[in-house]
């Protein structure tokens, strides 16, 4: 009982916020979840602010102007808002209808990036589209999950009887994993694998399969770590970063120093010292550390709350959809929640030294156009599902 | 039950597996928060300390070294701010070659040398490219805008007095530390305390904010010498002129105030230009007045005469038979320059009779003579603060000296002394019998001297010495209108094979005015090899020249009754 009370306190926090605003007059007039939208928008704006703050020094060094990265991110956020609006308007049934094309597009883009990709830091993750560089793996994660949701929706009757129905998702997962690992993009691979397994778990995959899959992925992961020497050094550095703080442990120790400098209340916006070339990737994968340095524990808890509230909302919407027997919407909402959740936990875990270092963006915060656009798509989808849940559009899919 | 109601509202309506997942998520969130509290709360002191080690840098503000001035405040050694250029060679390694060429051109270093240096020491993050560059050079380098070049503000020692004071003042090294002379001796006093700035730097070493001063630089204390630069100037010039006419190793002049031991001028010739290191040689850098010892020769007859009076066996008029102008002592010949016959004792000094001095010494005995030598400070320190001071040598009272040795002692051989010891000892004769410690530092308080001779003996000897100048060997040191007491000395110098027949130590000691001396000056020429070598003929005119300027400058009135 006592153990449970921890969760209760934590959950009450969520619930209170949710109900308080929810019960206001706003939601009576509109079927849209305004608090959720505010949550998304505040995350987007906070993220933009942090990119401005964390990238100025690097931008000055590289381009001689302070806001090169910041302004680029602003453009991405605006494009993302347009995408968000499109997905709010777009009825879910079309997505359901187009799920195969989405999958084909996803796989094609992943193959394209391997063939004509543009190399940064030894991995070809970017497709050059003239003005913009696109990172297809960010969209691929969503694409695969959309297809999977539609697939599970179609198979929902036979899911528990026909054992082969779990085969297709796994073949798909393996194919994508191979494509992602060829880039290589270890972070996206983990997020995708985790999300697929998580989704299958939620839709009721038998426990024995589940144990089977978990053990095989863990073994696969270990093999992958052992095969590539750079992953091995990263792994050792993660175990004891202070052993070699100027070589293999450099990035992690600098991240930990940034977090430690933040203390309870932080140094204040723009006062970070670690972003002054000390912490590599301060504006992308390690923006969380800069966040911790500038806003302290208090600020981090606020941001953690905003991020988790988003995930919670997605799960809640999924749960409500599954009650209403709208399987596709439920799976999609779960998928979105899982994609975000795993990215957040991975990124924060890496920043805090709880997980080995790997390149993975923090949703809404890290610099990078593709993941912001993907997150906006996901936000738009989520808001659409919520909208259709409130109105009766969901039944269209049945 | 109420709590479970809330839980119910929150997730219990959720499907079973989703609820399970949510509990797992909550656990992970708790883990993250715990880790955050650990890092930001408990472990932050360690992390902040690590950060400070990487971020905080201290910068030295060099303090200027104290100024050395003469007794009237004229600058003798000053520190001027200059810049040194140093480089982070790791960064310079990436600089294009044409920029390196320009840099080498400005710094006047061969370009190939600079390039090989950068190649060889590319790991060095601190390397002085050139110390003490001119402001023009610094501006030109700044215009090149090469990253990895830095300037350090330092001080360079500059000596306005040039060569005339250099052996006395000594030198500092490139780091402004005293290496010789007074710069070495008074290093602790002259040395300033460096200040410190604290600043935060980014990874590339740029300062993030305005440096915070931990403590400011405290300049070193100034040092006021007893030297009078005007007298020093005339002394040095007179020595230089004299050295042009003769062939000698060096010329030394020391001028002292006999009433308190202050040295007013101390000139060595040849000397070196302290502002140009190429001019430096260990031979010319030595302050020979303090570091070199010589057998003084006849000049010591002043002491022999004092000993004679002290023993009460002689008066100034006691007759001494110097016939036939030479005598044999232990098989050695002791000889006078001229045949003097039977003379009163004072004429031993005036005519500088070696035979007479020998006879006095035999009668007085070695104990009285050596005791007086010791009391006058021979064979011991003069009290001056100067590195490398020589003490000279005086024979011991026991065992008994051979006759020839005692004879030699009477006219200034078989012992050695530095010019400084000589002038200090003869100051006692000038000031009525007091011995003062010699000093190069201006005295602001009255110093009590140590009485070493009764006043009547000092006065009597001085009266006789006045006659040396007026009618004896020191005639060429006369200055019209002034009473001068003095004594000449000429001694063979020692070379590798005993006494060198052609190498002389010629000296003249003079006191002025003779009735109450204000100044005592010793002029020595060492290693005189050709031409006139008699102290009177060589050093006397230099004395007259220097002192006639000195009395004018110091305003010492001429004697009225002459």
Interface residues (C-beta under 8 A of the other chain):
Chain A: X4 X5 X6 X7 X8 X10 X11 X12 X14 X15 X57 X61 X198 X201 X202 X204 X245 X253 X256 X257 X259 X260 X261 X262 X263 X264 X273 X274 X276 X277 X278 X292 X296 X297 X300 X301 X304 X308 X311 X315 X316 X318 X319 X322 X323 X334 X341 X345 X348 X349 X352 X353 X354
Chain B: X3 X4 X6 X7 X9 X10 X11 X13 X14 X15 X17 X18 X21 X22 X23 X25 X26 X28 X29 X30 X31 X32 X33 X35 X36 X37 X39 X40 X41 X43 X44 X46 X47 X48 X50 X51 X54 X55 X200 X202 X203 X204 X208
